[in-house]
Amino acid sequence: MMQITFITNGNKTVEAPENSNLLRVSLREKGGIPFKCGGGLCGTCKCRIEQGREYADAIKPKERKHLTEDQFAEGWRMACQTFVAGDVAVSWPPPPPKPGSTAP
C-alpha cells in the first residue's frame, strides 16, 4: 500500500494500492480533487504532484491537450489520467469565488 496526501484538502492522507489512479482514489476517499468528466476531456482535474513525482506514470496524450511542457516540469498532471506507484502528495488550485461573493 502507498499513501496519497491531498494537500489542498487539509493534508488528508489515505492509503491506496500501488498503480492507483489519482482521481479514482480521490473520489473513493473524498480527497477533494475537482473533476467534471473523469475521462481526460475537460481538464478540470488538473493537480500538481508536490512530492513523489517519480512515482507517477508516463504523461498521456490527453494531458498534452490541457497542459504545457513547462507545467509538466512543475509537476502538473490530470488526476483522471495519472496512475501512481508510490507515496505522493498532490495539490490543486482552489475553486474561483462564486459571482457576487467576496473573496478572502
Biotite code that builds the C-alpha atoms (Angstrom):
import biotite.structure as struc

atoms = struc.array([
    struc.Atom([0.000, 0.000, 0.000], chain_id="A", res_id=1, res_name="MET", atom_name="CA", element="C"),
    struc.Atom([1.057, 3.570, -0.634], chain_id="A", res_id=2, res_name="MET", atom_name="CA", element="C"),
    struc.Atom([-0.069, 6.901, 0.809], chain_id="A", res_id=3, res_name="GLN", atom_name="CA", element="C"),
    struc.Atom([-1.664, 9.760, -1.102], chain_id="A", res_id=4, res_name="ILE", atom_name="CA", element="C"),
    struc.Atom([-1.825, 13.131, 0.637], chain_id="A", res_id=5, res_name="THR", atom_name="CA", element="C"),
    struc.Atom([-4.388, 15.656, -0.607], chain_id="A", res_id=6, res_name="PHE", atom_name="CA", element="C"),
    struc.Atom([-2.644, 18.883, 0.446], chain_id="A", res_id=7, res_name="ILE", atom_name="CA", element="C"),
    struc.Atom([-5.443, 21.250, -0.601], chain_id="A", res_id=8, res_name="THR", atom_name="CA", element="C"),
    struc.Atom([-7.907, 19.193, 1.441], chain_id="A", res_id=9, res_name="ASN", atom_name="CA", element="C"),
    struc.Atom([-6.234, 19.827, 4.805], chain_id="A", res_id=10, res_name="GLY", atom_name="CA", element="C"),
    struc.Atom([-3.410, 17.343, 4.136], chain_id="A", res_id=11, res_name="ASN", atom_name="CA", element="C"),
    struc.Atom([-5.863, 14.445, 4.184], chain_id="A", res_id=12, res_name="LYS", atom_name="CA", element="C"),
    struc.Atom([-3.820, 11.260, 3.799], chain_id="A", res_id=13, res_name="THR", atom_name="CA", element="C"),
    struc.Atom([-5.239, 7.947, 2.593], chain_id="A", res_id=14, res_name="VAL", atom_name="CA", element="C"),
    struc.Atom([-3.847, 4.547, 1.693], chain_id="A", res_id=15, res_name="GLU", atom_name="CA", element="C"),
    struc.Atom([-4.282, 3.028, -1.747], chain_id="A", res_id=16, res_name="ALA", atom_name="CA", element="C"),
    struc.Atom([-2.891, 0.063, -3.700], chain_id="A", res_id=17, res_name="PRO", atom_name="CA", element="C"),
    struc.Atom([0.110, 0.711, -5.941], chain_id="A", res_id=18, res_name="GLU", atom_name="CA", element="C"),
    struc.Atom([-0.716, 1.745, -9.521], chain_id="A", res_id=19, res_name="ASN", atom_name="CA", element="C"),
    struc.Atom([-3.890, 3.541, -8.418], chain_id="A", res_id=20, res_name="SER", atom_name="CA", element="C"),
    struc.Atom([-5.499, 6.315, -10.446], chain_id="A", res_id=21, res_name="ASN", atom_name="CA", element="C"),
    struc.Atom([-5.332, 9.652, -8.592], chain_id="A", res_id=22, res_name="LEU", atom_name="CA", element="C"),
    struc.Atom([-8.870, 10.745, -9.431], chain_id="A", res_id=23, res_name="LEU", atom_name="CA", element="C"),
    struc.Atom([-10.418, 7.376, -8.551], chain_id="A", res_id=24, res_name="ARG", atom_name="CA", element="C"),
    struc.Atom([-8.682, 7.387, -5.161], chain_id="A", res_id=25, res_name="VAL", atom_name="CA", element="C"),
    struc.Atom([-9.815, 10.983, -4.597], chain_id="A", res_id=26, res_name="SER", atom_name="CA", element="C"),
    struc.Atom([-13.426, 10.042, -5.371], chain_id="A", res_id=27, res_name="LEU", atom_name="CA", element="C"),
    struc.Atom([-13.384, 6.886, -3.254], chain_id="A", res_id=28, res_name="ARG", atom_name="CA", element="C"),
    struc.Atom([-11.685, 8.529, -0.256], chain_id="A", res_id=29, res_name="GLU", atom_name="CA", element="C"),
    struc.Atom([-13.232, 12.029, -0.565], chain_id="A", res_id=30, res_name="LYS", atom_name="CA", element="C"),
    struc.Atom([-9.830, 13.544, -1.348], chain_id="A", res_id=31, res_name="GLY", atom_name="CA", element="C"),
    struc.Atom([-11.391, 16.587, -2.994], chain_id="A", res_id=32, res_name="GLY", atom_name="CA", element="C"),
    struc.Atom([-9.679, 16.849, -6.385], chain_id="A", res_id=33, res_name="ILE", atom_name="CA", element="C"),
    struc.Atom([-12.159, 18.751, -8.588], chain_id="A", res_id=34, res_name="PRO", atom_name="CA", element="C"),
    struc.Atom([-13.471, 16.981, -11.683], chain_id="A", res_id=35, res_name="PHE", atom_name="CA", element="C"),
    struc.Atom([-16.249, 17.076, -14.264], chain_id="A", res_id=36, res_name="LYS", atom_name="CA", element="C"),
    struc.Atom([-15.818, 14.430, -16.946], chain_id="A", res_id=37, res_name="CYS", atom_name="CA", element="C"),
    struc.Atom([-13.318, 11.958, -15.453], chain_id="A", res_id=38, res_name="GLY", atom_name="CA", element="C"),
    struc.Atom([-12.138, 10.992, -18.934], chain_id="A", res_id=39, res_name="GLY", atom_name="CA", element="C"),
    struc.Atom([-9.437, 13.481, -19.918], chain_id="A", res_id=40, res_name="GLY", atom_name="CA", element="C"),
    struc.Atom([-11.662, 15.766, -21.970], chain_id="A", res_id=41, res_name="LEU", atom_name="CA", element="C"),
    struc.Atom([-12.265, 18.815, -19.766], chain_id="A", res_id=42, res_name="CYS", atom_name="CA", element="C"),
    struc.Atom([-9.016, 19.407, -17.819], chain_id="A", res_id=43, res_name="GLY", atom_name="CA", element="C"),
    struc.Atom([-10.877, 20.190, -14.570], chain_id="A", res_id=44, res_name="THR", atom_name="CA", element="C"),
    struc.Atom([-8.890, 17.642, -12.524], chain_id="A", res_id=45, res_name="CYS", atom_name="CA", element="C"),
    struc.Atom([-5.573, 19.419, -13.094], chain_id="A", res_id=46, res_name="LYS", atom_name="CA", element="C"),
    struc.Atom([-3.434, 18.888, -9.999], chain_id="A", res_id=47, res_name="CYS", atom_name="CA", element="C"),
    struc.Atom([0.191, 19.293, -9.016], chain_id="A", res_id=48, res_name="ARG", atom_name="CA", element="C"),
    struc.Atom([2.226, 16.423, -7.646], chain_id="A", res_id=49, res_name="ILE", atom_name="CA", element="C"),
    struc.Atom([4.172, 18.235, -4.932], chain_id="A", res_id=50, res_name="GLU", atom_name="CA", element="C"),
    struc.Atom([6.016, 15.159, -3.656], chain_id="A", res_id=51, res_name="GLN", atom_name="CA", element="C"),
    struc.Atom([6.631, 11.799, -5.287], chain_id="A", res_id=52, res_name="GLY", atom_name="CA", element="C"),
    struc.Atom([6.597, 12.815, -8.962], chain_id="A", res_id=53, res_name="ARG", atom_name="CA", element="C"),
    struc.Atom([8.926, 9.912, -9.655], chain_id="A", res_id=54, res_name="GLU", atom_name="CA", element="C"),
    struc.Atom([6.053, 7.548, -8.798], chain_id="A", res_id=55, res_name="TYR", atom_name="CA", element="C"),
    struc.Atom([3.710, 8.924, -11.475], chain_id="A", res_id=56, res_name="ALA", atom_name="CA", element="C"),
    struc.Atom([3.320, 7.066, -14.762], chain_id="A", res_id=57, res_name="ASP", atom_name="CA", element="C"),
    struc.Atom([4.042, 8.487, -18.223], chain_id="A", res_id=58, res_name="ALA", atom_name="CA", element="C"),
    struc.Atom([2.236, 11.598, -19.452], chain_id="A", res_id=59, res_name="ILE", atom_name="CA", element="C"),
    struc.Atom([-0.768, 10.682, -21.618], chain_id="A", res_id=60, res_name="LYS", atom_name="CA", element="C"),
    struc.Atom([-1.744, 12.311, -24.950], chain_id="A", res_id=61, res_name="PRO", atom_name="CA", element="C"),
    struc.Atom([-4.977, 13.666, -23.411], chain_id="A", res_id=62, res_name="LYS", atom_name="CA", element="C"),
    struc.Atom([-2.915, 15.540, -20.800], chain_id="A", res_id=63, res_name="GLU", atom_name="CA", element="C"),
    struc.Atom([-0.875, 17.217, -23.539], chain_id="A", res_id=64, res_name="ARG", atom_name="CA", element="C"),
    struc.Atom([-4.071, 18.902, -24.798], chain_id="A", res_id=65, res_name="LYS", atom_name="CA", element="C"),
    struc.Atom([-4.572, 20.709, -21.468], chain_id="A", res_id=66, res_name="HIS", atom_name="CA", element="C"),
    struc.Atom([-1.074, 21.190, -20.022], chain_id="A", res_id=67, res_name="LEU", atom_name="CA", element="C"),
    struc.Atom([2.208, 22.599, -21.341], chain_id="A", res_id=68, res_name="THR", atom_name="CA", element="C"),
    struc.Atom([5.687, 21.110, -21.094], chain_id="A", res_id=69, res_name="GLU", atom_name="CA", element="C"),
    struc.Atom([6.525, 23.795, -18.500], chain_id="A", res_id=70, res_name="ASP", atom_name="CA", element="C"),
    struc.Atom([3.539, 22.704, -16.414], chain_id="A", res_id=71, res_name="GLN", atom_name="CA", element="C"),
    struc.Atom([4.610, 19.060, -16.634], chain_id="A", res_id=72, res_name="PHE", atom_name="CA", element="C"),
    struc.Atom([8.090, 20.123, -15.474], chain_id="A", res_id=73, res_name="ALA", atom_name="CA", element="C"),
    struc.Atom([6.457, 21.808, -12.446], chain_id="A", res_id=74, res_name="GLU", atom_name="CA", element="C"),
    struc.Atom([4.596, 18.590, -11.582], chain_id="A", res_id=75, res_name="GLY", atom_name="CA", element="C"),
    struc.Atom([1.160, 19.385, -13.036], chain_id="A", res_id=76, res_name="TRP", atom_name="CA", element="C"),
    struc.Atom([-0.887, 16.411, -14.215], chain_id="A", res_id=77, res_name="ARG", atom_name="CA", element="C"),
    struc.Atom([-4.511, 15.495, -14.840], chain_id="A", res_id=78, res_name="MET", atom_name="CA", element="C"),
    struc.Atom([-5.683, 13.273, -11.988], chain_id="A", res_id=79, res_name="ALA", atom_name="CA", element="C"),
    struc.Atom([-8.009, 11.233, -14.219], chain_id="A", res_id=80, res_name="CYS", atom_name="CA", element="C"),
    struc.Atom([-5.077, 10.220, -16.426], chain_id="A", res_id=81, res_name="GLN", atom_name="CA", element="C"),
    struc.Atom([-2.402, 9.708, -13.759], chain_id="A", res_id=82, res_name="THR", atom_name="CA", element="C"),
    struc.Atom([-1.562, 6.444, -12.032], chain_id="A", res_id=83, res_name="PHE", atom_name="CA", element="C"),
    struc.Atom([0.926, 6.409, -9.151], chain_id="A", res_id=84, res_name="VAL", atom_name="CA", element="C"),
    struc.Atom([3.070, 3.597, -7.782], chain_id="A", res_id=85, res_name="ALA", atom_name="CA", element="C"),
    struc.Atom([4.350, 5.137, -4.534], chain_id="A", res_id=86, res_name="GLY", atom_name="CA", element="C"),
    struc.Atom([3.704, 7.803, -1.909], chain_id="A", res_id=87, res_name="ASP", atom_name="CA", element="C"),
    struc.Atom([2.642, 11.142, -3.401], chain_id="A", res_id=88, res_name="VAL", atom_name="CA", element="C"),
    struc.Atom([1.301, 14.490, -2.201], chain_id="A", res_id=89, res_name="ALA", atom_name="CA", element="C"),
    struc.Atom([-0.963, 16.491, -4.524], chain_id="A", res_id=90, res_name="VAL", atom_name="CA", element="C"),
    struc.Atom([-2.450, 19.982, -4.531], chain_id="A", res_id=91, res_name="SER", atom_name="CA", element="C"),
    struc.Atom([-4.784, 21.829, -6.876], chain_id="A", res_id=92, res_name="TRP", atom_name="CA", element="C"),
    struc.Atom([-5.990, 25.380, -7.401], chain_id="A", res_id=93, res_name="PRO", atom_name="CA", element="C"),
    struc.Atom([-8.836, 26.414, -5.102], chain_id="A", res_id=94, res_name="PRO", atom_name="CA", element="C"),
    struc.Atom([-12.173, 26.973, -6.846], chain_id="A", res_id=95, res_name="PRO", atom_name="CA", element="C"),
    struc.Atom([-12.810, 30.507, -8.099], chain_id="A", res_id=96, res_name="PRO", atom_name="CA", element="C"),
    struc.Atom([-15.103, 32.618, -5.906], chain_id="A", res_id=97, res_name="PRO", atom_name="CA", element="C"),
    struc.Atom([-18.763, 32.473, -6.834], chain_id="A", res_id=98, res_name="LYS", atom_name="CA", element="C"),
    struc.Atom([-20.127, 35.568, -8.569], chain_id="A", res_id=99, res_name="PRO", atom_name="CA", element="C"),
    struc.Atom([-21.365, 38.092, -6.052], chain_id="A", res_id=100, res_name="GLY", atom_name="CA", element="C"),
    struc.Atom([-19.323, 36.697, -3.153], chain_id="A", res_id=101, res_name="SER", atom_name="CA", element="C"),
    struc.Atom([-16.359, 38.468, -1.644], chain_id="A", res_id=102, res_name="THR", atom_name="CA", element="C"),
    struc.Atom([-13.037, 36.690, -1.992], chain_id="A", res_id=103, res_name="ALA", atom_name="CA", element="C"),
    struc.Atom([-10.919, 36.417, 1.186], chain_id="A", res_id=104, res_name="PRO", atom_name="CA", element="C"),
])
